[in-house]
Amino acid sequence: MESYTNGENLIKELNEIFEKKSFLSPKQWGQLVRKYTKDDSSTPSKNYILEYIRKNKIPVKKEVLESLKMKPTRTISGVTPLTIFTKPYKCSGNCIFCPTSSKTPKSYLVEEPGIQRAVISKYEPYKQIKSRVKALEAIGHNTEKIELIISGGTWDDYELNYRIWYIMEVFRALNNMRSVEFDNDKSYEESIDELKKLQEKNTNAKNRNVGICIETRPDKINVQNLKWYRIFGVTKVQLGVQSLNEEILQANARGHTREEIFRAIELLRLLGVNIHIHWMCNLYKSTPELDYEDFMEVFANQRAKPDEIKIYPCSIVKGIELHQMYKDGKYAPYDMQTLLELLAKCKNLVPNYCRINRLMRDIPSQLILAGNKTTNLREKVQDFMKEKGMSCECIRCREIKNKKYGKLHFKKIEYQTSVSTEYFLQYVTADNKLAGFLRLSIYKKQNALLIDTPAMVRELHVYGVSLNLSDKSDHSSQHKGVGSKLLMHAEKIAKNLDIAQIAVISGIGTRNYYKKRGYVIEKKYGYAFKKLD
């Protein structure tokens, strides 16, 4: 790094500023860096300042590092999400709205930013993880707690040996070990034994995996596949539901039934994973009225009630069957006003226990031939709701993010599903901002799907800026005992119901967290158990 004469003075002033405040506006940032220009008279970027601090090992306040991050919202949810893609491969589905390309996994376009990164790495999981971790660290993000999202069509359609190798490569990359080429002749037993060793090593690695999410279809959810999910360390499943309306499912050639959707959700709940569904509006043969009715059922029907949801307005892109139907006048996308009204009404319905992750696909607008091209659709919907006096109380809208807060209050939401009584336990601020939550399932019948337990903690999440495992901060709800308190509340509920044992579906990198709290890790599927004396 070239000489930076003004560097120490800049860092000194930054420390002094953040002693008194926790935020600098873009204008204030501009004024500050112009005051301390580089030796060539150019203004230093945030990335340059971060690198200067690292190279010279200059002590700075944590708040300074947070302020220097590029894209700070990326790790504002307490963990560092990292998305990688599986290779281009056939899919058992043939939906009329789904793009297909020999260069990408099913349903994705080569122009999407995430896919472009995967193409550079030739879709190899090891290279994708290494490059993403390096890139995130370069812009100031903590990468000790990695939530891995494996995207790319239907996970269960890939051959099993490829899936096993893929997950092993994930852990080799996180463990900073060497990559190994795919070997289709390796026995499952030999591979599983090696995978378990890689996972055990990851419990103490620098980059720990705190959760794995995969994408699949409802008709792929069966006991055999669920067993593999747990062997792999899967903690969340994105399920392509799209609609609960039988006629619309058939009209769009989804290839599965409404009953298969409900059965899949019930099995996933019994497995203990976080249930994340994809739902689409404006499908062929649907109307705004049918869409709203369908969305209401998502949260009214006890066989549904997902933990998270992605809402995708249908878009017309080149090469899909629906494109020809659009040109023939058999299909028409909603106008913007209709879409805003529908999405606002849908967001207004979402209960406190669910998180809306997306309101649109990440498709470049220039590729959309018809349908929504607005890139800030979520913001437009929120503005529309504000004008109409409506609000959304989903998890994402209530996350505490990096805001300071006072006293936290404990709240409990109880609701029924077809297989369980669900408890959504949360610590919130006085204005209902969410600092942390826990999902507890008390099963109505003995759960003997993979394990024998009547009580399951399906998710424990503490919000705030993602911190190092040993760090604490005045500005983050992390590492302040919020998680431990939520866990104690869950154990108390189970005890009061005369339940003798509670289980947790834990990510690989969180196993030590539960061990310290009296839990024992079951070896076959990686659940954490605790006897409730």
N, C-alpha and C positions, 0 to 999 in steps of 0.2 A: 504494500500500500504506500502510495506517495506521501510525502510530508504534508502535514496539516497543522500549520502553526497555530491557528485559532481553535484547534480541537479541544484542548483542556479548558479554555475559557467558556466555550459553548457548553460543555458538560457541566461545568461548575454552575453556570446560570440555570441550566435545566434542573439540576438538583435543588437549587434555591427556589425556583418557580413551583416545583411539585411538592415542596415542603408546605406550601400554602394552598395549592389548588390541585385538582385532579384532571383538568381538561385545558387544552389549548385549541382555539378555533383555527381553521385553515389560514385566516388572515394573520393571526398572532404567530403561527408557525412561519409564515412567509417573512414577517418582519424579523423574527429571531435569526433565521438562517442567512438572511441578507446581511445581518449585522456581523456574522462570523463566517465570511466566505472562505472558500478553499484557496490555496496558494496561487491557483491560476485565475482567481477572481470569480469563479463559478460558485453557485450555491450548492451546498452539500445536500444530497437526498437522505431520506430516512434510512434507507438501506446502507448508504455510505457511512452514516453516523453510527449505526449498529455495528458495522464491520470495524470501525475505528475503536469503539468501546471494547470489542472482543480482542482485537489484535494487541491493544495496549493494556488489557486487563484492568480497565478503570472501574472502580466501584461506583455504582449508580443506584438510585432508588428504584424499586420494582415498578413504581408508577411511571418512571421515565421510560423503562423498557416497554411497558404497555403502550405508551403514547407513540413510540417509534414503530410499532407494528404496522405493516401494510395489511389491508383487509382485516381489521381487528375483529369483526364479527365472526370470522371463521372458527375461532376457539372460544367464543363467548358463552357457549353452552356447557362449559366445564370439561369437555374432552376435545380431542383434535380429530374431526372426521376426515377420512382419507378414502377416496373412491378410486377403485381400479376396475378393469374390464376383462372379461373372459374373451377368448378368441372368437372370430366369426364362425358360426356353426348353425346347423339346421335347427328349426324349432318345430315342435309338434302342433303348434297353433297356426292358423291361417286367417287371421282377422283381416277384415276388409279395410281397416284404418291403419294397419301396421306396415311401415316401410321395410323393405327387404333389400339387402346389399351383400355381395360376396366379400366386401371389404370390412364389414362391421357385423357385430352380433345383431340378432333379430331385434327390430324396433328402433334401432339407433341409426343416425346419419353420420357420415364421415366428417361433416363440417362442424359437429358439436364439439365444444372445447375439450371436454373430458375424453372423447374418442380420439381427438387429434393427439393428445398426450399419450394415449395407449398405443396408437399407431407408431409413434416415435420409438416406443419400447418394444415394438413388434408383439404387443399383447402379452408379453412375458410378465408374470406377476412380480417376480423378483426385481426386475428393472423398474417396473412401475412404482413399486413401494420405495425403492432406493431414491429415485429421482424426485418423488413427491415429498418425502421426508427432508431431503436436502433443500428443496425449494421452499418449504414451509419454514425451516430453520433460518434460511437466508433472509426472510422477511420478518423475523422476530418471533415466530410462534414456538410454543413449547410442544414437543412431540413425545413426551414420556407416556402419555395416555392416548393410545390410538384406537379410535372406533373405525373399524374397517367395513366399507360398503362395497360388496362385490356385485357389480352391475354387468348386464350383458345377456338379455333374453331370459330364457328359462334355465336356471341352474341345473335342475334334475334331468334335462335333456342331454347334457354332456355325459360322455362315457365315464364310468366310475373311476377308472385309473387316472384319468385326466383331473378329475375333481380332487382326488387324494393328493396327487402331485402338486396341484395348484395351491392347496392349503399348506402343504409342507414348504413350498417355496415362499409363501407368505411369512411363515415363522422363521425360515432361514434368513430372510431379508431383515426382519425385525430384530433377530438375534445377532445380526452382523456376522453371519456365517457365509460360506461359499454357496453359490447356486449349483443345482444338480440338474442335468438334462432329464427330460421325460423318458421313462422306461416303461413301456406298456407290458413287459413280461414280468414285472415285479409282483410278487404275491401280495394280496390284501393284508394278510397277517403280518408280514414283514414290514409293510408300509405303515400299518397302524402302530406297531411297536415303535418305529422310528418317529412317527408323528407325536406320540405321547411324550417321548424324550424331548423333542423340540418344544412342545408346549410347556413342559416342566421347566426347561431352561428359560423360557420367556417370562415366567413369574418373577424373575429377578433381573430381567434385561433392562437396558436403558429405554428402549422403545417397547412398552408393554401393550399388548392387545387387550383392551377392556370390553370388546364386543365385536361380533361379526354379524353382518347382515347380508342375506342373499335374496335374490328375486326368483319367484317361481309362479306357477299357475295352480289354481285350486285342484284340478284333476291330478296333480302330481303329489298331493299331500297324502301319504300313506305311512303306516308304521315303519316300514323298512327305510324309507327316506328320512323319517324323523330320527331314527337311530343314527344315521350318518350325520345329520345336523349336529347332534350333540357330540359325536366323536370329533367332528371338525371344530367344535367350539362355537357354533352358531347361537346367538342370543336374540336375534331379531329376524323376522321374515317379512319381506315385501310381497304381498299377494295381489296378483292382477285380477281384481274383482270386476271393475269397470261398470257393472250394473247388476242390480238384483232382479230386474225385470226379465222373465223368461223369454218373452217374444223379442225383446231388444237383443238379448244374448244370441238368440238364433239368427236374427236378421243381420247381425254383425259377424257371424261365423266364429263366435268365440270358442266353440268346441267343448264347452262344459256347461253344466246345468246350474240352476239356482241352488238345488240341493247340495251339489258338490261344493259350492262356495261355503254354505253353512257348516257342512261336515268338516271342511278344511279348517275353518276358524275354530271350531270346537276342539279338534285334535291339536292345533297349535296352542290353544289355551291350556290344555292338559299337559302339553310338553313344557309349558312355563315360559315360552318365548314372548317377546314383545310383538304384537300383531299390528302390522302396518299395511293398510290396503290402498290400492290405486282405484280411484273412481272417476269415471268420465261423464261429462255432460255433452249434449249436442251430438249424440251418436245417431246413426241412421235409424229412422223410424221413431225417434224420440221427439219430445216437445218440452218446452220449459216447464209445463205443468207436470208432465210425467217425470222429468228430472227431479223436480222438487219433492214429489211424492216418493220417489226412489230414495233420495237423500234422507228424507225423514225416517224411512224404514231402517237405514243404516244404524241409527241410534235408538230406534224404538223396538226393533226386533231383538229379543234376548239371544238369538243365535248369531248376532253380529256384534255390535258395540266394540269397534276396533280401538286400539290404543293410539294409533297415529293414522293419518290419511293424507294422500296426495290427490288433489283435485285437478284433473286435466280437461280443459275444453278441447273438443276434437278439432284437429287442424288438418287441412288438406295439403299434402306434399306430393311431389312428383313420384309416379310409379306405383302408388297404392290403388287398389281396386275402387276405393271410394272416390278417387279423383275422376275416373271415367263417369261414375254415377252423378257426380257434381256437374260435369260438362253436359251430361244428358238431361239435366234438370230434375233428377230424381232425389237430389239431396241439396240442402242449402244450410250454411252456417248461420248462427244467430248474429244479429247486428249487435254493436257494442252496448247499446242501452239495455237490450234484453239480457245480454250476458252479465252486465253489472248488476242488474236487479236480481237475477237468479243467484249469482255467487254471493251477493250480500245477504240474501235470505238464508242461503245454506250456511254461511259463516256464523250467522246469528243463532243457528240451531246447535252448533257444536258444543258439547258439554265440557266442563272444566278438566275432565280426566283425559281428554284427547288433544293431540297436537296436529295442527295443519302444517305439513312440511312444505308443500308447494301449492301454487294456484295455476301453474302452467308448466309445460315442458320447456327444457332449455334448448329449443330449436332456434337457430338464427332466423330472424324475421324475414330476411330476403328469400329464404327457402319455403316459406309458407305461402302457398298459392291462394288459399282462401281460409277464412277463420281469423281468430285473434292474432294480431301482429304486435300488439302493445307489449313492450318488454317490462314495463312497470305496472303490470295488471294488478298485483296485490295492493300497491299504493293507491291505484285508482279505485279499487273496491273499498278500501278503508276510508278514503275521502268521501265516497258515495254514502257509506254507512254513517259516517259522522254527520253528513247533511240531513240524513233521514232519522237521526236520533237512535241508530242501531249500534250494537257493540258486539265484539267477538271476545269470548272468555276462554278461548283455547289456550293450551299450554304455551305455545309460541308467543302469543300476544301478551302473556303474563310473565314471561321469563324476566328475572331480575337484572340480567345482563351485568354490566359493570357499575351499576348505580349503588351509591351508599344507602344504607338502610339502618333503621333503629331496631327496636324489639321485634322478634319474629313470633308469630302465633301459629299454634298447631290446629289444623283443620282435618276433618275426616269426611269423605264422601263414600257412601255405600250404595251399590247398585247390583242388580241381579242379571246374570247371564244364564243360558240354558244348562251350563255345567258347573257354575260356581256362584258364590257370593263374592263380589269384588270390593275391596277396600282401597280407595285412593287416598293415601295419607300425604299430607303436605305441610310444609312450613312456609308461611306467607307473611308479607309486610302488612302494615295497617291498611294500605290501599290495594291489598290482594295480589301484589307482585310475588311471583313464585321463586323461592330460594332453593327448594329441594322437594322431591316427592318419592314415594314408594308405592309400588303396586303389589297388593297382597291378594292371592286367590285362595279362598276356602272352598274346597270342592264339595259338591253336593253328594257325590258318591266317592268311595275310596278310589283314588287315582292310581291305577296300576298300569298306566300306559308304558312307561319305562322305569319308573320308580314308584315306591309305595309310600305315599305321603298325602295327608289331607290338607296341608297348608303349604303354599308356595309363594315366595317372594319372586315376582317375575321381573321386576326392574327397580333399581335404586339409583336415583340420579340427583346430583347436587349441582346447582347452577352457579354461574359466575365465571370469571376468566380462568381458563385452564392453567393450573399451577404445577410446578415441580412437585413430586411426591413428598418432599420434605419441607416445602415452602408454606408460609402463611401470609395473608395480606389483609389489611384493613378494608380493602375495597372488594373483596371476593367472599362469597359465602362458602367457598371450598375450605376444607381442612379446619373447620370450626366446630366439629361435632354434630353437624346437622344430620349427616348420614347415620351416625351411630344412634342418635335419638330416634330417628324414623324406624330404624331396625328394632329398637327396644319397644316402640309402640306396636309394631307388627307382632313381636313375640308376646306382648301382653294380650293382644286381641286373641291370638291362638290359645294362650293359657286359659283365658276366660271362657273359651269354648271347649275346655277340657281336652285340648289337643296336646299330645305328648311330644310331638316332634314337628319341626318346621324345616323346610328345604329352601334353598336359594339357587336360581340358575345364574351362575357366576361366569363372567368372562375370564379368560385364562389369566390375564394380568391383575385381576381383582381377588384371586384366591387367597393370597396372603392377608388381605384386608379382612376376609371372613374368618380365616384361621385365628387371627388375633382376637376375634370376638367370640371364640368358643365353638366355631364350626369345624366339621371334619369333611374333607373332600372325598367324595365317592369316586373310585378309580375308573369305572367303566364309562360313565357318561359325564363325569365332572361336576355333578351337583354338590352343593355344600349342605350339610345336615347339622342340626343341633337339637339335642334332647332338651325339652323344656321341663326342668325339675320344679 
